[in-house]
């Protein structure tokens, strides 16, 4: 399976690509993995909030979710 690696290269072959609906595609360009997963917007917000200094709380999740959505026209 060929995997296209677009988006932000974080480290060691791991790529993160924001999708138009706010979800995030994660892929690995390494010999050990060709897996690609996509996290829905709520799941990605949970990851971001969990990794923040504040930790995962309702407010930090809401801020992370709001930050990934496109601005309203």
N, CA, C and O atoms as a Tinker XYZ file with bonds, in Angstrom:
   292  protein
     1  N      0.844000   -1.179000    0.000000    73     2
     2  CA     0.000000    0.000000    0.000000    64     1     3
     3  C      0.886000    1.238000    0.000000    63     2     4     5
     4  O      1.739000    1.391000    0.875000    81     3
     5  N      0.696000    2.099000   -0.952000    73     3     6
     6  CA     1.446000    3.356000   -1.004000    64     5     7
     7  C      0.708000    4.402000   -0.187000    63     6     8     9
     8  O     -0.508000    4.551000   -0.302000    81     7
     9  N      1.445000    5.117000    0.629000    73     7    10
    10  CA     0.853000    6.136000    1.481000    64     9    11
    11  C      1.425000    7.484000    1.076000    63    10    12    13
    12  O      2.640000    7.635000    0.950000    81    11
    13  N      0.556000    8.461000    0.874000    73    11    14
    14  CA     0.993000    9.818000    0.577000    64    13    15
    15  C      1.205000   10.545000    1.885000    63    14    16    17
    16  O      0.340000   10.540000    2.761000    81    15
    17  N      2.357000   11.166000    2.011000    73    15    18
    18  CA     2.678000   11.865000    3.251000    64    17    19
    19  C      2.713000   13.357000    2.992000    63    18    20    21
    20  O      3.715000   13.910000    2.537000    81    19
    21  N      1.605000   13.984000    3.289000    73    19    22
    22  CA     1.483000   15.428000    3.184000    64    21    23
    23  C      1.363000   15.981000    4.590000    63    22    24    25
    24  O      1.259000   15.225000    5.556000    81    23
    25  N      1.378000   17.285000    4.703000    73    23    26
    26  CA     1.148000   17.904000    5.993000    64    25    27
    27  C      2.426000   18.171000    6.763000    63    26    28    29
    28  O      3.514000   18.239000    6.191000    81    27
    29  N      2.278000   18.318000    8.047000    73    27    30
    30  CA     3.364000   18.689000    8.949000    64    29    31
    31  C      4.150000   17.456000    9.376000    63    30    32    33
    32  O      3.582000   16.506000    9.914000    81    31
    33  N      5.458000   17.474000    9.135000    73    31    34
    34  CA     6.317000   16.380000    9.591000    64    33    35
    35  C      6.734000   16.698000   11.020000    63    34    36    37
    36  O      7.493000   17.639000   11.255000    81    35
    37  N      6.238000   15.917000   11.974000    73    35    38
    38  CA     6.535000   16.172000   13.388000    64    37    39
    39  C      7.924000   15.668000   13.752000    63    38    40    41
    40  O      8.767000   16.442000   14.206000    81    39
    41  N      8.171000   14.362000   13.554000    73    39    42
    42  CA     9.452000   13.773000   13.929000    64    41    43
    43  C      9.470000   12.311000   13.499000    63    42    44    45
    44  O      8.442000   11.634000   13.521000    81    43
    45  N     10.633000   11.839000   13.114000    73    43    46
    46  CA    10.850000   10.416000   12.821000    64    45    47
    47  C      9.850000    9.832000   11.828000    63    46    48    49
    48  O      9.434000    8.682000   11.971000    81    47
    49  N      9.463000   10.611000   10.826000    73    47    50
    50  CA     8.580000   10.100000    9.792000    64    49    51
    51  C      7.093000   10.184000   10.084000    63    50    52    53
    52  O      6.299000    9.643000    9.315000    81    51
    53  N      6.684000   10.834000   11.154000    73    51    54
    54  CA     5.265000   10.963000   11.482000    64    53    55
    55  C      4.740000   12.294000   10.952000    63    54    56    57
    56  O      5.297000   13.357000   11.227000    81    55
    57  N      3.655000   12.209000   10.187000    73    55    58
    58  CA     3.048000   13.373000    9.552000    64    57    59
    59  C      1.641000   13.609000   10.077000    63    58    60    61
    60  O      0.899000   12.667000   10.355000    81    59
    61  N      1.287000   14.879000   10.209000    73    59    62
    62  CA    -0.039000   15.287000   10.661000    64    61    63
    63  C     -0.607000   16.246000    9.625000    63    62    64    65
    64  O      0.029000   17.240000    9.275000    81    63
    65  N     -1.817000   15.941000    9.131000    73    63    66
    66  CA    -2.426000   16.786000    8.110000    64    65    67
    67  C     -3.864000   17.116000    8.502000    63    66    68    69
    68  O     -4.702000   16.226000    8.646000    81    67
    69  N     -4.136000   18.413000    8.671000    73    67    70
    70  CA    -5.479000   18.870000    9.002000    64    69    71
    71  C     -6.360000   18.726000    7.773000    63    70    72    73
    72  O     -5.972000   19.118000    6.672000    81    71
    73  N     -7.540000   18.165000    7.963000    73    71    74
    74  CA    -8.511000   17.999000    6.889000    64    73    75
    75  C     -9.507000   19.157000    6.931000    63    74    76    77
    76  O     -9.603000   19.864000    7.934000    81    75
    77  N    -10.227000   19.342000    5.865000    73    75    78
    78  CA   -11.174000   20.451000    5.766000    64    77    79
    79  C    -12.279000   20.445000    6.807000    63    78    80    81
    80  O    -12.807000   21.502000    7.153000    81    79
    81  N    -12.638000   19.275000    7.311000    73    79    82
    82  CA   -13.715000   19.181000    8.300000    64    81    83
    83  C    -13.202000   19.289000    9.737000    63    82    84    85
    84  O    -13.969000   19.105000   10.683000    81    83
    85  N    -11.899000   19.590000    9.907000    73    83    86
    86  CA   -11.331000   19.715000   11.243000    64    85    87
    87  C    -10.720000   18.436000   11.765000    63    86    88    89
    88  O    -10.112000   18.443000   12.835000    81    87
    89  N    -10.863000   17.329000   11.038000    73    87    90
    90  CA   -10.219000   16.093000   11.469000    64    89    91
    91  C     -8.729000   16.171000   11.128000    63    90    92    93
    92  O     -8.301000   17.064000   10.397000    81    91
    93  N     -7.945000   15.238000   11.658000    73    91    94
    94  CA    -6.506000   15.232000   11.435000    64    93    95
    95  C     -6.074000   13.843000   10.979000    63    94    96    97
    96  O     -6.350000   12.848000   11.649000    81    95
    97  N     -5.393000   13.782000    9.830000    73    95    98
    98  CA    -4.857000   12.523000    9.311000    64    97    99
    99  C     -3.440000   12.367000    9.838000    63    98   100   101
   100  O     -2.637000   13.297000    9.747000    81    99
   101  N     -3.128000   11.212000   10.382000    73    99   102
   102  CA    -1.803000   10.908000   10.906000    64   101   103
   103  C     -1.250000    9.747000   10.093000    63   102   104   105
   104  O     -1.896000    8.707000    9.959000    81   103
   105  N     -0.046000    9.931000    9.548000    73   103   106
   106  CA     0.564000    8.859000    8.761000    64   105   107
   107  C      2.031000    8.736000    9.110000    63   106   108   109
   108  O      2.646000    9.671000    9.622000    81   107
   109  N      2.587000    7.559000    8.825000    73   107   110
   110  CA     3.990000    7.286000    9.135000    64   109   111
   111  C      4.730000    6.944000    7.854000    63   110   112   113
   112  O      4.325000    6.046000    7.116000    81   111
   113  N      5.809000    7.657000    7.591000    73   111   114
   114  CA     6.655000    7.377000    6.429000    64   113   115
   115  C      7.911000    6.668000    6.922000    63   114   116   117
   116  O      9.028000    7.169000    6.790000    81   115
   117  N      7.697000    5.512000    7.484000    73   115   118
   118  CA     8.804000    4.737000    8.046000    64   117   119
   119  C      8.618000    3.274000    7.681000    63   118   120   121
   120  O      7.506000    2.833000    7.390000    81   119
   121  N      9.697000    2.535000    7.698000    73   119   122
   122  CA     9.623000    1.116000    7.353000    64   121   123
   123  C      8.712000    0.330000    8.291000    63   122   124   125
   124  O      8.111000   -0.664000    7.883000    81   123
   125  N      8.609000    0.762000    9.524000    73   123   126
   126  CA     7.857000   -0.014000   10.509000    64   125   127
   127  C      6.337000    0.133000   10.365000    63   126   128   129
   128  O      5.583000   -0.627000   10.974000    81   127
   129  N      5.883000    1.106000    9.562000    73   127   130
   130  CA     4.446000    1.308000    9.484000    64   129   131
   131  C      4.053000    2.009000    8.192000    63   130   132   133
   132  O      4.735000    2.930000    7.744000    81   131
   133  N      2.962000    1.573000    7.602000    73   131   134
   134  CA     2.339000    2.284000    6.492000    64   133   135
   135  C      0.905000    2.645000    6.869000    63   134   136   137
   136  O      0.094000    3.003000    6.015000    81   135
   137  N      0.613000    2.545000    8.140000    73   135   138
   138  CA    -0.747000    2.803000    8.598000    64   137   139
   139  C     -1.067000    4.284000    8.567000    63   138   140   141
   140  O     -0.215000    5.129000    8.840000    81   139
   141  N     -2.304000    4.579000    8.233000    73   139   142
   142  CA    -2.824000    5.945000    8.250000    64   141   143
   143  C     -4.118000    5.913000    9.050000    63   142   144   145
   144  O     -4.981000    5.067000    8.816000    81   143
   145  N     -4.246000    6.828000    9.985000    73   143   146
   146  CA    -5.506000    6.951000   10.717000    64   145   147
   147  C     -5.962000    8.401000   10.621000    63   146   148   149
   148  O     -5.149000    9.306000   10.432000    81   147
   149  N     -7.253000    8.610000   10.752000    73   147   150
   150  CA    -7.804000    9.957000   10.782000    64   149   151
   151  C     -8.612000   10.101000   12.056000    63   150   152   153
   152  O     -9.523000    9.318000   12.323000    81   151
   153  N     -8.267000   11.113000   12.839000    73   151   154
   154  CA    -9.003000   11.395000   14.068000    64   153   155
   155  C    -10.039000   12.469000   13.777000    63   154   156   157
   156  O     -9.723000   13.496000   13.177000    81   155
   157  N    -11.271000   12.233000   14.200000    73   155   158
   158  CA   -12.318000   13.223000   14.013000    64   157   159
   159  C    -11.990000   14.465000   14.845000    63   158   160   161
   160  O    -11.143000   14.400000   15.736000    81   159
   161  N    -12.651000   15.600000   14.565000    73   159   162
   162  CA   -12.321000   16.839000   15.257000    64   161   163
   163  C    -12.367000   16.742000   16.792000    63   162   164   165
   164  O    -11.497000   17.294000   17.467000    81   163
   165  N    -13.351000   16.062000   17.338000    73   163   166
   166  CA   -13.457000   15.945000   18.797000    64   165   167
   167  C    -12.309000   15.122000   19.384000    63   166   168   169
   168  O    -11.772000   15.463000   20.438000    81   167
   169  N    -11.940000   14.052000   18.707000    73   167   170
   170  CA   -10.830000   13.223000   19.189000    64   169   171
   171  C     -9.520000   13.993000   19.147000    63   170   172   173
   172  O     -8.725000   13.929000   20.084000    81   171
   173  N     -9.294000   14.730000   18.041000    73   171   174
   174  CA    -8.056000   15.514000   17.933000    64   173   175
   175  C     -8.020000   16.601000   19.009000    63   174   176   177
   176  O     -6.973000   16.826000   19.617000    81   175
   177  N     -9.136000   17.270000   19.252000    73   175   178
   178  CA    -9.192000   18.285000   20.302000    64   177   179
   179  C     -8.864000   17.671000   21.655000    63   178   180   181
   180  O     -8.197000   18.300000   22.476000    81   179
   181  N     -9.323000   16.461000   21.889000    73   179   182
   182  CA    -9.025000   15.762000   23.136000    64   181   183
   183  C     -7.525000   15.492000   23.271000    63   182   184   185
   184  O     -6.954000   15.649000   24.350000    81   183
   185  N     -6.887000   15.081000   22.157000    73   183   186
   186  CA    -5.434000   14.847000   22.180000    64   185   187
   187  C     -4.696000   16.143000   22.508000    63   186   188   189
   188  O     -3.829000   16.170000   23.381000    81   187
   189  N     -5.049000   17.210000   21.803000    73   187   190
   190  CA    -4.381000   18.503000   22.013000    64   189   191
   191  C     -4.571000   18.969000   23.455000    63   190   192   193
   192  O     -3.615000   19.392000   24.105000    81   191
   193  N     -5.795000   18.892000   23.947000    73   191   194
   194  CA    -6.069000   19.324000   25.321000    64   193   195
   195  C     -5.319000   18.461000   26.331000    63   194   196   197
   196  O     -4.794000   18.977000   27.317000    81   195
   197  N     -5.266000   17.168000   26.093000    73   195   198
   198  CA    -4.564000   16.266000   27.011000    64   197   199
   199  C     -3.077000   16.574000   27.100000    63   198   200   201
   200  O     -2.467000   16.403000   28.155000    81   199
   201  N     -2.494000   17.028000   25.999000    73   199   202
   202  CA    -1.066000   17.313000   25.964000    64   201   203
   203  C     -0.736000   18.728000   26.429000    63   202   204   205
   204  O      0.436000   19.061000   26.606000    81   203
   205  N     -1.748000   19.557000   26.627000    73   203   206
   206  CA    -1.519000   20.935000   27.075000    64   205   207
   207  C     -1.162000   20.955000   28.559000    63   206   208   209
   208  O     -1.434000   20.001000   29.288000    81   207
   209  N     -0.558000   22.040000   28.988000    73   207   210
   210  CA    -0.189000   22.189000   30.403000    64   209   211
   211  C     -1.419000   22.130000   31.305000    63   210   212   213
   212  O     -1.342000   21.651000   32.437000    81   211
   213  N     -2.545000   22.613000   30.806000    73   211   214
   214  CA    -3.785000   22.621000   31.583000    64   213   215
   215  C     -4.378000   21.224000   31.722000    63   214   216   217
   216  O     -5.078000   20.939000   32.694000    81   215
   217  N     -4.102000   20.362000   30.764000    73   215   218
   218  CA    -4.684000   19.023000   30.773000    64   217   219
   219  C     -6.054000   19.017000   30.133000    63   218   220   221
   220  O     -6.582000   20.066000   29.762000    81   219
   221  N     -6.626000   17.841000   30.006000    73   219   222
   222  CA    -7.922000   17.706000   29.346000    64   221   223
   223  C     -9.048000   18.039000   30.313000    63   222   224   225
   224  O     -9.356000   17.288000   31.239000    81   223
   225  N     -9.636000   19.174000   30.066000    73   223   226
   226  CA   -10.804000   19.631000   30.813000    64   225   227
   227  C    -11.817000   20.102000   29.779000    63   226   228   229
   228  O    -11.469000   20.266000   28.609000    81   227
   229  N    -13.027000   20.315000   30.176000    73   227   230
   230  CA   -14.060000   20.745000   29.231000    64   229   231
   231  C    -13.643000   22.017000   28.498000    63   230   232   233
   232  O    -13.808000   22.124000   27.283000    81   231
   233  N    -13.101000   22.981000   29.247000    73   231   234
   234  CA   -12.717000   24.256000   28.624000    64   233   235
   235  C    -11.543000   24.096000   27.664000    63   234   236   237
   236  O    -11.547000   24.684000   26.583000    81   235
   237  N    -10.541000   23.311000   28.043000    73   235   238
   238  CA    -9.382000   23.150000   27.160000    64   237   239
   239  C     -9.775000   22.379000   25.899000    63   238   240   241
   240  O     -9.245000   22.654000   24.822000    81   239
   241  N    -10.684000   21.430000   26.014000    73   239   242
   242  CA   -11.175000   20.707000   24.831000    64   241   243
   243  C    -11.942000   21.646000   23.909000    63   242   244   245
   244  O    -11.770000   21.603000   22.691000    81   243
   245  N    -12.783000   22.488000   24.485000    73   243   246
   246  CA   -13.547000   23.431000   23.666000    64   245   247
   247  C    -12.623000   24.415000   22.948000    63   246   248   249
   248  O    -12.855000   24.742000   21.784000    81   247
   249  N    -11.577000   24.890000   23.630000    73   247   250
   250  CA   -10.620000   25.802000   22.997000    64   249   251
   251  C     -9.871000   25.101000   21.868000    63   250   252   253
   252  O     -9.676000   25.681000   20.800000    81   251
   253  N     -9.455000   23.869000   22.095000    73   251   254
   254  CA    -8.741000   23.117000   21.056000    64   253   255
   255  C     -9.646000   22.844000   19.861000    63   254   256   257
   256  O     -9.198000   22.922000   18.717000    81   255
   257  N    -10.891000   22.532000   20.107000    73   255   258
   258  CA   -11.842000   22.298000   19.028000    64   257   259
   259  C    -12.083000   23.578000   18.235000    63   258   260   261
   260  O    -12.106000   23.553000   17.005000    81   259
   261  N    -12.260000   24.683000   18.929000    73   259   262
   262  CA   -12.500000   25.982000   18.260000    64   261   263
   263  C    -11.281000   26.402000   17.440000    63   262   264   265
   264  O    -11.431000   27.008000   16.379000    81   263
   265  N    -10.091000   26.091000   17.914000    73   263   266
   266  CA    -8.862000   26.498000   17.229000    64   265   267
   267  C     -8.672000   25.772000   15.901000    63   266   268   269
   268  O     -7.994000   26.295000   15.017000    81   267
   269  N     -9.241000   24.601000   15.738000    73   267   270
   270  CA    -9.016000   23.843000   14.506000    64   269   271
   271  C    -10.089000   24.061000   13.458000    63   270   272   273
   272  O     -9.926000   23.639000   12.313000    81   271
   273  N    -11.173000   24.706000   13.820000    73   271   274
   274  CA   -12.246000   24.942000   12.849000    64   273   275
   275  C    -11.930000   26.173000   12.018000    63   274   276   277
   276  O    -11.359000   27.137000   12.528000    81   275
   277  N    -12.296000   26.149000   10.738000    73   275   278
   278  CA   -12.041000   27.319000    9.900000    64   277   279
   279  C    -12.844000   28.516000   10.379000    63   278   280   281
   280  O    -13.948000   28.355000   10.897000    81   279
   281  N    -12.296000   29.724000   10.210000    73   279   282
   282  CA   -13.035000   30.916000   10.637000    64   281   283
   283  C    -14.316000   31.075000    9.832000    63   282   284   285
   284  O    -14.384000   30.703000    8.661000    81   283
   285  N    -15.317000   31.629000   10.477000    73   283   286
   286  CA   -16.589000   31.852000    9.784000    64   285   287
   287  C    -16.442000   33.031000    8.842000    63   286   288   289
   288  O    -15.741000   33.998000    9.136000    81   287
   289  N    -17.116000   32.936000    7.703000    73   287   290
   290  CA   -17.029000   34.021000    6.704000    64   289   291
   291  C    -17.935000   35.161000    7.061000    63   290   292
   292  O    -17.992000   36.155000    6.338000    81   291
